[in-house]
Amino acid sequence: MSRSRVAVLKTAPATVIDDYKRLMRMADYRDFLPRENETALKINITWHYFYPACSTTPWQLDGVIATLLEDGYCKEKLYGCHNRTVVVSAKRGEIANKHKQVLVDKYGLRNIHLYEKGEEWIRYTPKAKLLALDKVFPDGVRIPKRLVGSNVIHLPTMKTHVFTTMTGAMKNAFGGLLFEKRHWTHSVIHETLVDLLAIQKEIHPGLFAAMDGTFAGDGPGPRCMIPLVKNYILASGDMVAIDAVAAKMMGFDPLSIKFIRLAHERGLGCGDVRDIEVVGEDICGVNFRFDVGDTLASHGQKMIYWGPLKPLERFLLRTVLAPWSYLASYLYHDIYWYNCIGRARVKQALKTEWGRLFASY
């Protein structure tokens, strides 16, 4: 059996589009994405503001689309793919993060919002034995019908996460396959990500991921991070392997991260970096020394999911009281944190070469 391959390259604003082309080809992306099928570009919108390292970058999306078209993938079979959450607006986010400007204005591709009228969601019964989703959703797992039979390219960024230590290709499916009540799974988030990967392997003819680490996020992600210029991009057809390599680069032991270890143990990919073929850059000495930490908001959530408030989880988050948590998130992240802390960090990031490239879109 061949080893899982992860391509890693250093990049710069002047060469990033060509670097993405080289990256994807080094990762043998065409072997993973059958041309005859439609291909969904699963864009990551973690916030409806632009915040560096938080969401798919415009050059990431640009580079991937340019590669596909240059290599003969049919434009009519490509589409951008968005879902929604109760706290983040994909419509606002795709403008603020300049996804629509690339996807629609530059390339004229379809821009699909999976939650809109006309998009059908179906109940799916996985063949794989599930770890958590069948217990959280005993009436069945609902997924977008459109994604069944479609290739998927995940477009995550390299960043930390308060619940999962790091977030990457596996976590990106969380925002695509599950409907808006997916926050019900946060107390079993690691098991959920493994279940989702098992489902993806059943319903998608091809899976691939291109991860952007031009800005990387350190601290209590996926929003309240310190964005740091790191100039790396990664790609792989193995969702577990690319997350493991990214985790190692950030300074974490990949197999100590539960979702990576569980996916590795279930044979869904390779989470042991010793058994992964890394091509491109030598990353043996790379260690960003990232640390996750907590915010006031994440500390409160952890008390509900895994702490003393656990007995009240269903009452607080799955009844008519649930809107209080959405309001609390909005007040903390959008009103307080972004304006008092985040906005200054964005201003500094926009002064970098990557910030100037962002402004050019």
C-alpha positions as a Markdown table, in Angstrom:
| # | Residue | x | y | z |
|---|---|---|---|---|
| 1 | Met | 0.0 | 0.0 | 0.0 |
| 2 | Ser | 1.4 | 3.4 | -1.0 |
| 3 | Arg | 2.1 | 6.0 | 1.7 |
| 4 | Ser | -0.1 | 9.0 | 2.2 |
| 5 | Arg | 1.4 | 12.0 | 0.5 |
| 6 | Val | 1.2 | 15.6 | 1.7 |
| 7 | Ala | 2.8 | 18.4 | -0.4 |
| 8 | Val | 4.1 | 21.4 | 1.5 |
| 9 | Leu | 5.5 | 24.6 | -0.1 |
| 10 | Lys | 6.8 | 27.9 | 1.0 |
| 11 | Thr | 5.2 | 30.7 | -1.0 |
| 12 | Ala | 5.0 | 34.5 | -1.4 |
| 13 | Pro | 2.4 | 36.9 | -2.6 |
| 14 | Ala | 4.0 | 37.4 | -6.0 |
| 15 | Thr | 4.1 | 33.7 | -6.8 |
| 16 | Val | 1.2 | 32.2 | -4.8 |
| 17 | Ile | -1.1 | 31.3 | -7.7 |
| 18 | Asp | 1.7 | 29.4 | -9.5 |
| 19 | Asp | 2.7 | 27.9 | -6.2 |
| 20 | Tyr | -0.8 | 26.5 | -5.7 |
| 21 | Lys | -0.6 | 24.9 | -9.2 |
| 22 | Arg | 2.7 | 23.3 | -8.3 |
| 23 | Leu | 1.5 | 22.2 | -4.9 |
| 24 | Met | -1.6 | 20.5 | -6.2 |
| 25 | Arg | 0.2 | 18.7 | -8.9 |
| 26 | Met | 2.9 | 17.6 | -6.4 |
| 27 | Ala | 0.1 | 16.1 | -4.3 |
| 28 | Asp | -1.2 | 14.2 | -7.4 |
| 29 | Tyr | -4.6 | 15.9 | -7.1 |
| 30 | Arg | -5.9 | 14.5 | -10.4 |
| 31 | Asp | -5.6 | 11.0 | -9.1 |
| 32 | Phe | -8.2 | 11.9 | -6.4 |
| 33 | Leu | -10.7 | 13.9 | -8.4 |
| 34 | Pro | -12.5 | 12.1 | -11.3 |
| 35 | Arg | -13.1 | 14.6 | -14.1 |
| 36 | Glu | -16.5 | 13.1 | -15.0 |
| 37 | Asn | -18.0 | 14.2 | -11.6 |
| 38 | Glu | -19.0 | 17.6 | -10.4 |
| 39 | Thr | -16.5 | 19.1 | -8.0 |
| 40 | Ala | -17.5 | 21.2 | -5.0 |
| 41 | Leu | -15.1 | 23.8 | -3.6 |
| 42 | Lys | -15.9 | 23.7 | 0.1 |
| 43 | Ile | -15.0 | 27.2 | 1.1 |
| 44 | Asn | -14.4 | 27.9 | 4.8 |
| 45 | Ile | -16.2 | 30.9 | 6.3 |
| 46 | Thr | -15.4 | 30.9 | 10.0 |
| 47 | Trp | -16.4 | 34.6 | 10.4 |
| 48 | His | -18.4 | 37.0 | 8.4 |
| 49 | Tyr | -15.6 | 39.6 | 8.9 |
| 50 | Phe | -12.2 | 39.4 | 7.3 |
| 51 | Tyr | -9.8 | 38.2 | 9.9 |
| 52 | Pro | -6.5 | 36.8 | 8.8 |
| 53 | Ala | -6.1 | 33.0 | 9.1 |
| 54 | Cys | -9.8 | 32.7 | 9.9 |
| 55 | Ser | -11.4 | 31.8 | 6.5 |
| 56 | Thr | -10.4 | 30.6 | 3.0 |
| 57 | Thr | -8.1 | 33.2 | 1.4 |
| 58 | Pro | -9.0 | 34.6 | -2.0 |
| 59 | Trp | -5.6 | 33.5 | -3.4 |
| 60 | Gln | -6.2 | 30.0 | -2.1 |
| 61 | Leu | -9.5 | 29.8 | -4.0 |
| 62 | Asp | -8.0 | 31.5 | -7.0 |
| 63 | Gly | -5.0 | 29.2 | -7.2 |
| 64 | Val | -7.1 | 26.0 | -6.9 |
| 65 | Ile | -9.6 | 27.1 | -9.5 |
| 66 | Ala | -6.8 | 28.2 | -11.9 |
| 67 | Thr | -5.2 | 24.8 | -11.5 |
| 68 | Leu | -8.4 | 22.9 | -12.2 |
| 69 | Leu | -9.2 | 24.9 | -15.3 |
| 70 | Glu | -5.6 | 24.8 | -16.6 |
| 71 | Asp | -5.7 | 21.0 | -16.3 |
| 72 | Gly | -8.9 | 20.6 | -18.2 |
| 73 | Tyr | -11.6 | 20.3 | -15.6 |
| 74 | Cys | -14.9 | 21.4 | -17.0 |
| 75 | Lys | -15.9 | 24.9 | -15.7 |
| 76 | Glu | -19.5 | 23.9 | -15.7 |
| 77 | Lys | -18.8 | 21.1 | -13.3 |
| 78 | Leu | -17.2 | 23.3 | -10.7 |
| 79 | Tyr | -19.1 | 25.1 | -8.0 |
| 80 | Gly | -18.4 | 27.0 | -4.8 |
| 81 | Cys | -20.2 | 25.5 | -1.8 |
| 82 | His | -21.4 | 27.3 | 1.4 |
| 83 | Asn | -23.4 | 26.3 | 4.4 |
| 84 | Arg | -24.6 | 28.5 | 7.3 |
| 85 | Thr | -24.4 | 28.4 | 11.1 |
| 86 | Val | -26.6 | 30.2 | 13.7 |
| 87 | Val | -23.8 | 32.7 | 14.4 |
| 88 | Val | -22.0 | 33.3 | 11.1 |
| 89 | Ser | -23.5 | 34.7 | 7.8 |
| 90 | Ala | -22.1 | 33.0 | 4.8 |
| 91 | Lys | -23.6 | 35.8 | 2.6 |
| 92 | Arg | -21.7 | 38.5 | 4.4 |
| 93 | Gly | -18.6 | 36.3 | 4.8 |
| 94 | Glu | -18.2 | 35.6 | 1.1 |
| 95 | Ile | -18.1 | 39.3 | 0.4 |
| 96 | Ala | -15.9 | 40.3 | 3.3 |
| 97 | Asn | -13.4 | 37.5 | 2.5 |
| 98 | Lys | -13.5 | 38.1 | -1.2 |
| 99 | His | -14.7 | 34.7 | -2.2 |
| 100 | Lys | -17.5 | 35.8 | -4.4 |
| 101 | Gln | -15.2 | 38.2 | -6.1 |
| 102 | Val | -13.0 | 35.3 | -7.2 |
| 103 | Leu | -15.6 | 32.6 | -7.7 |
| 104 | Val | -18.2 | 34.6 | -9.5 |
| 105 | Asp | -16.7 | 37.8 | -10.7 |
| 106 | Lys | -13.3 | 36.4 | -11.9 |
| 107 | Tyr | -14.2 | 32.9 | -13.0 |
| 108 | Gly | -18.0 | 32.9 | -13.5 |
| 109 | Leu | -18.5 | 29.7 | -11.4 |
| 110 | Arg | -21.7 | 28.7 | -9.7 |
| 111 | Asn | -22.0 | 29.8 | -6.1 |
| 112 | Ile | -24.2 | 27.4 | -4.2 |
| 113 | His | -25.6 | 28.1 | -0.7 |
| 114 | Leu | -26.7 | 24.7 | 0.6 |
| 115 | Tyr | -29.4 | 26.1 | 2.9 |
| 116 | Glu | -31.3 | 28.1 | 0.3 |
| 117 | Lys | -34.6 | 27.3 | -1.2 |
| 118 | Gly | -34.3 | 24.6 | -3.9 |
| 119 | Glu | -31.4 | 22.8 | -2.2 |
| 120 | Glu | -32.7 | 19.4 | -0.9 |
| 121 | Trp | -31.4 | 17.8 | 2.2 |
| 122 | Ile | -31.8 | 14.0 | 2.6 |
| 123 | Arg | -31.6 | 11.6 | 5.5 |
| 124 | Tyr | -28.5 | 9.4 | 5.0 |
| 125 | Thr | -27.8 | 6.0 | 6.7 |
| 126 | Pro | -24.1 | 5.5 | 6.7 |
| 127 | Lys | -22.7 | 2.0 | 6.0 |
| 128 | Ala | -19.9 | 2.7 | 8.5 |
| 129 | Lys | -20.4 | 2.2 | 12.3 |
| 130 | Leu | -20.8 | 5.7 | 13.7 |
| 131 | Leu | -19.2 | 6.9 | 16.9 |
| 132 | Ala | -21.5 | 9.8 | 17.8 |
| 133 | Leu | -23.8 | 11.2 | 15.0 |
| 134 | Asp | -26.4 | 8.4 | 15.3 |
| 135 | Lys | -26.8 | 9.2 | 19.0 |
| 136 | Val | -26.9 | 13.0 | 18.6 |
| 137 | Phe | -29.4 | 12.7 | 15.7 |
| 138 | Pro | -31.3 | 9.5 | 16.4 |
| 139 | Asp | -33.8 | 10.3 | 13.7 |
| 140 | Gly | -31.1 | 10.2 | 11.1 |
| 141 | Val | -28.2 | 12.3 | 9.7 |
| 142 | Arg | -29.4 | 14.9 | 7.2 |
| 143 | Ile | -26.9 | 15.9 | 4.5 |
| 144 | Pro | -27.2 | 18.0 | 1.3 |
| 145 | Lys | -28.3 | 15.9 | -1.7 |
| 146 | Arg | -26.2 | 17.9 | -4.0 |
| 147 | Leu | -23.0 | 16.7 | -2.4 |
| 148 | Val | -23.8 | 13.0 | -2.9 |
| 149 | Gly | -21.8 | 11.9 | -6.0 |
| 150 | Ser | -19.8 | 15.1 | -6.1 |
| 151 | Asn | -16.0 | 15.5 | -5.6 |
| 152 | Val | -15.1 | 17.8 | -2.8 |
| 153 | Ile | -12.0 | 20.0 | -2.4 |
| 154 | His | -11.7 | 21.3 | 1.1 |
| 155 | Leu | -10.2 | 24.8 | 1.5 |
| 156 | Pro | -9.2 | 25.2 | 5.2 |
| 157 | Thr | -6.7 | 27.5 | 6.8 |
| 158 | Met | -4.0 | 26.6 | 9.2 |
| 159 | Lys | -5.3 | 27.6 | 12.6 |
| 160 | Thr | -5.9 | 26.5 | 16.2 |
| 161 | His | -9.3 | 25.7 | 17.7 |
| 162 | Val | -10.5 | 25.9 | 21.3 |
| 163 | Phe | -12.4 | 22.6 | 21.0 |
| 164 | Thr | -10.2 | 20.5 | 18.7 |
| 165 | Thr | -6.7 | 22.0 | 19.2 |
| 166 | Met | -6.4 | 22.6 | 15.5 |
| 167 | Thr | -8.8 | 22.7 | 12.6 |
| 168 | Gly | -8.2 | 21.7 | 9.0 |
| 169 | Ala | -9.5 | 19.5 | 6.3 |
| 170 | Met | -11.5 | 17.1 | 8.6 |
| 171 | Lys | -13.2 | 20.0 | 10.5 |
| 172 | Asn | -14.0 | 21.8 | 7.2 |
| 173 | Ala | -16.6 | 19.0 | 6.4 |
| 174 | Phe | -18.4 | 20.0 | 9.6 |
| 175 | Gly | -19.5 | 23.2 | 7.9 |
| 176 | Gly | -20.6 | 21.5 | 4.8 |
| 177 | Leu | -22.3 | 18.1 | 5.5 |
| 178 | Leu | -24.3 | 18.9 | 8.6 |
| 179 | Phe | -27.3 | 21.2 | 8.9 |
| 180 | Glu | -27.4 | 24.3 | 11.1 |
| 181 | Lys | -28.0 | 22.3 | 14.4 |
| 182 | Arg | -24.5 | 20.8 | 14.1 |
| 183 | His | -23.5 | 22.7 | 17.2 |
| 184 | Trp | -25.4 | 20.0 | 19.1 |
| 185 | Thr | -22.4 | 17.8 | 18.4 |
| 186 | His | -19.8 | 20.0 | 20.1 |
| 187 | Ser | -19.6 | 17.8 | 23.2 |
| 188 | Val | -18.6 | 14.9 | 20.9 |
| 189 | Ile | -16.8 | 17.0 | 18.3 |
| 190 | His | -13.9 | 14.6 | 17.8 |
| 191 | Glu | -16.1 | 11.6 | 17.2 |
| 192 | Thr | -18.3 | 13.7 | 14.9 |
| 193 | Leu | -15.4 | 14.7 | 12.7 |
| 194 | Val | -14.4 | 11.0 | 12.3 |
| 195 | Asp | -18.0 | 10.1 | 11.5 |
| 196 | Leu | -18.2 | 12.8 | 8.9 |
| 197 | Leu | -15.0 | 11.6 | 7.2 |
| 198 | Ala | -16.4 | 8.1 | 7.1 |
| 199 | Ile | -19.6 | 9.5 | 5.4 |
| 200 | Gln | -17.6 | 11.5 | 3.0 |
| 201 | Lys | -15.7 | 8.4 | 1.8 |
| 202 | Glu | -19.1 | 6.8 | 1.1 |
| 203 | Ile | -20.7 | 9.6 | -0.8 |
| 204 | His | -17.9 | 11.5 | -2.6 |
| 205 | Pro | -16.1 | 9.9 | -5.6 |
| 206 | Gly | -13.1 | 12.1 | -4.8 |
| 207 | Leu | -11.7 | 14.1 | -1.8 |
| 208 | Phe | -8.9 | 16.5 | -1.8 |
| 209 | Ala | -7.7 | 19.4 | 0.5 |
| 210 | Ala | -5.6 | 22.5 | -0.2 |
| 211 | Met | -4.7 | 24.3 | 3.1 |
| 212 | Asp | -3.6 | 27.9 | 3.3 |
| 213 | Gly | -1.0 | 28.8 | 6.0 |
| 214 | Thr | 0.1 | 32.1 | 4.5 |
| 215 | Phe | -1.4 | 33.6 | 7.6 |
| 216 | Ala | -1.7 | 31.1 | 10.4 |
| 217 | Gly | -3.7 | 31.5 | 13.5 |
| 218 | Asp | -2.3 | 31.0 | 17.0 |
| 219 | Gly | -4.3 | 31.1 | 20.2 |
| 220 | Pro | -8.0 | 30.6 | 21.0 |
| 221 | Gly | -9.2 | 29.9 | 17.5 |
| 222 | Pro | -11.0 | 29.6 | 15.2 |
| 223 | Arg | -11.7 | 33.4 | 15.6 |
| 224 | Cys | -9.9 | 35.0 | 18.5 |
| 225 | Met | -6.4 | 34.2 | 17.3 |
| 226 | Ile | -3.2 | 36.0 | 16.7 |
| 227 | Pro | -2.6 | 36.0 | 12.9 |
| 228 | Leu | 1.0 | 35.3 | 12.0 |
| 229 | Val | 2.6 | 35.3 | 8.6 |
| 230 | Lys | 4.0 | 31.8 | 8.0 |
| 231 | Asn | 4.1 | 31.6 | 4.1 |
| 232 | Tyr | 3.2 | 27.9 | 3.9 |
| 233 | Ile | 0.6 | 26.1 | 1.8 |
| 234 | Leu | -0.3 | 22.4 | 2.0 |
| 235 | Ala | -2.2 | 19.9 | -0.1 |
| 236 | Ser | -3.2 | 16.2 | 0.1 |
| 237 | Gly | -5.8 | 13.6 | -0.9 |
| 238 | Asp | -5.6 | 12.2 | 2.7 |
| 239 | Met | -7.7 | 14.4 | 5.0 |
| 240 | Val | -6.1 | 12.8 | 8.1 |
| 241 | Ala | -2.6 | 13.2 | 6.8 |
| 242 | Ile | -2.8 | 16.9 | 5.9 |
| 243 | Asp | -4.3 | 17.7 | 9.3 |
| 244 | Ala | -1.5 | 15.6 | 11.0 |
| 245 | Val | 1.2 | 17.4 | 9.1 |
| 246 | Ala | -0.3 | 20.8 | 9.8 |
| 247 | Ala | -0.7 | 19.9 | 13.5 |
| 248 | Lys | 3.0 | 18.9 | 13.6 |
| 249 | Met | 4.0 | 22.2 | 12.0 |
| 250 | Met | 2.0 | 24.1 | 14.5 |
| 251 | Gly | 3.8 | 22.4 | 17.3 |
| 252 | Phe | 1.3 | 19.7 | 18.4 |
| 253 | Asp | 1.7 | 15.9 | 18.6 |
| 254 | Pro | -0.9 | 14.8 | 15.9 |
| 255 | Leu | -1.8 | 11.5 | 17.5 |
| 256 | Ser | -2.5 | 13.3 | 20.8 |
| 257 | Ile | -5.3 | 15.1 | 19.0 |
| 258 | Lys | -8.3 | 12.8 | 19.5 |
| 259 | Phe | -10.0 | 13.2 | 16.1 |
| 260 | Ile | -6.7 | 12.6 | 14.2 |
| 261 | Arg | -6.0 | 9.5 | 16.4 |
| 262 | Leu | -9.5 | 8.1 | 16.0 |
| 263 | Ala | -9.5 | 8.5 | 12.3 |
| 264 | His | -6.0 | 6.9 | 12.0 |
| 265 | Glu | -7.1 | 4.0 | 14.2 |
| 266 | Arg | -10.2 | 3.5 | 12.0 |
| 267 | Gly | -8.2 | 3.4 | 8.8 |
| 268 | Leu | -9.7 | 6.6 | 7.4 |
| 269 | Gly | -6.2 | 8.1 | 6.7 |
| 270 | Cys | -2.7 | 8.3 | 8.2 |
| 271 | Gly | -2.2 | 10.4 | 11.3 |
| 272 | Asp | 1.3 | 9.2 | 12.1 |
| 273 | Val | 3.7 | 11.7 | 10.4 |
| 274 | Arg | 6.4 | 9.0 | 10.4 |
| 275 | Asp | 4.4 | 7.1 | 7.8 |
| 276 | Ile | 3.5 | 10.2 | 5.7 |
| 277 | Glu | 5.5 | 11.1 | 2.6 |
| 278 | Val | 6.0 | 14.9 | 2.8 |
| 279 | Val | 7.1 | 16.3 | -0.6 |
| 280 | Gly | 8.3 | 19.8 | -1.3 |
| 281 | Glu | 9.7 | 21.5 | 1.8 |
| 282 | Asp | 11.7 | 19.9 | 4.5 |
| 283 | Ile | 9.5 | 20.5 | 7.6 |
| 284 | Cys | 11.5 | 18.3 | 10.1 |
| 285 | Gly | 12.6 | 21.4 | 12.0 |
| 286 | Val | 9.3 | 23.4 | 11.6 |
| 287 | Asn | 7.6 | 24.2 | 14.9 |
| 288 | Phe | 5.5 | 27.3 | 15.2 |
| 289 | Arg | 5.0 | 26.6 | 19.0 |
| 290 | Phe | 1.3 | 27.5 | 18.9 |
| 291 | Asp | -0.8 | 27.3 | 22.0 |
| 292 | Val | -4.6 | 27.3 | 22.1 |
| 293 | Gly | -5.8 | 28.8 | 25.3 |
| 294 | Asp | -9.3 | 30.0 | 26.0 |
| 295 | Thr | -11.6 | 33.1 | 25.7 |
| 296 | Leu | -14.3 | 34.0 | 28.1 |
| 297 | Ala | -16.8 | 32.6 | 25.6 |
| 298 | Ser | -15.0 | 29.3 | 25.0 |
| 299 | His | -14.5 | 28.8 | 28.8 |
| 300 | Gly | -18.2 | 29.1 | 29.2 |
| 301 | Gln | -18.9 | 26.7 | 26.4 |
| 302 | Lys | -16.5 | 24.1 | 27.8 |
| 303 | Met | -18.3 | 24.3 | 31.2 |
| 304 | Ile | -21.5 | 23.3 | 29.3 |
| 305 | Tyr | -20.0 | 20.6 | 27.1 |
| 306 | Trp | -17.6 | 18.9 | 29.5 |
| 307 | Gly | -17.8 | 20.7 | 32.8 |
| 308 | Pro | -20.1 | 21.3 | 35.8 |
| 309 | Leu | -22.9 | 22.6 | 33.5 |
| 310 | Lys | -23.0 | 19.4 | 31.4 |
| 311 | Pro | -26.3 | 18.2 | 33.0 |
| 312 | Leu | -27.9 | 21.4 | 31.7 |
| 313 | Glu | -26.6 | 21.1 | 28.1 |
| 314 | Arg | -29.8 | 20.0 | 26.5 |
| 315 | Phe | -31.9 | 22.5 | 28.4 |
| 316 | Leu | -29.5 | 25.4 | 27.6 |
| 317 | Leu | -28.7 | 24.6 | 23.9 |
| 318 | Arg | -31.6 | 22.6 | 22.5 |
| 319 | Thr | -34.8 | 24.3 | 23.8 |
| 320 | Val | -36.4 | 27.7 | 23.4 |
| 321 | Leu | -33.6 | 29.0 | 25.6 |
| 322 | Ala | -31.0 | 28.3 | 22.9 |
| 323 | Pro | -31.1 | 31.8 | 21.3 |
| 324 | Trp | -29.4 | 33.2 | 24.5 |
| 325 | Ser | -26.2 | 31.4 | 23.4 |
| 326 | Tyr | -26.4 | 32.8 | 19.9 |
| 327 | Leu | -26.8 | 36.3 | 21.4 |
| 328 | Ala | -24.0 | 35.8 | 23.8 |
| 329 | Ser | -21.7 | 34.7 | 21.0 |
| 330 | Tyr | -22.7 | 37.7 | 18.9 |
| 331 | Leu | -22.1 | 40.2 | 21.7 |
| 332 | Tyr | -18.8 | 38.7 | 22.7 |
| 333 | His | -17.2 | 38.0 | 19.3 |
| 334 | Asp | -18.8 | 40.6 | 17.0 |
| 335 | Ile | -19.4 | 43.5 | 19.3 |
| 336 | Tyr | -16.7 | 43.2 | 22.0 |
| 337 | Trp | -13.8 | 41.2 | 20.7 |
| 338 | Tyr | -13.6 | 42.2 | 17.0 |
| 339 | Asn | -14.0 | 45.9 | 17.8 |
| 340 | Cys | -11.7 | 46.0 | 20.9 |
| 341 | Ile | -9.0 | 43.5 | 19.9 |
| 342 | Gly | -9.5 | 42.1 | 16.4 |
| 343 | Arg | -9.8 | 45.3 | 14.4 |
| 344 | Ala | -6.4 | 46.5 | 15.3 |
| 345 | Arg | -4.9 | 43.1 | 14.4 |
| 346 | Val | -6.6 | 43.2 | 11.0 |
| 347 | Lys | -5.2 | 46.7 | 10.4 |
| 348 | Gln | -1.7 | 45.5 | 11.1 |
| 349 | Ala | -2.1 | 42.4 | 8.9 |
| 350 | Leu | -3.3 | 44.6 | 6.0 |
| 351 | Lys | 0.1 | 46.4 | 6.1 |
| 352 | Thr | 1.9 | 43.1 | 5.2 |
| 353 | Glu | 2.5 | 41.9 | 1.7 |
| 354 | Trp | -0.3 | 39.4 | 2.1 |
| 355 | Gly | -2.6 | 42.2 | 3.3 |
| 356 | Arg | -1.8 | 44.2 | 0.2 |
| 357 | Leu | -2.5 | 41.2 | -2.0 |
| 358 | Phe | -5.9 | 40.8 | -0.2 |
| 359 | Ala | -6.7 | 44.4 | -0.9 |
| 360 | Ser | -5.9 | 43.9 | -4.6 |
| 361 | Tyr | -8.8 | 41.5 | -4.9 |
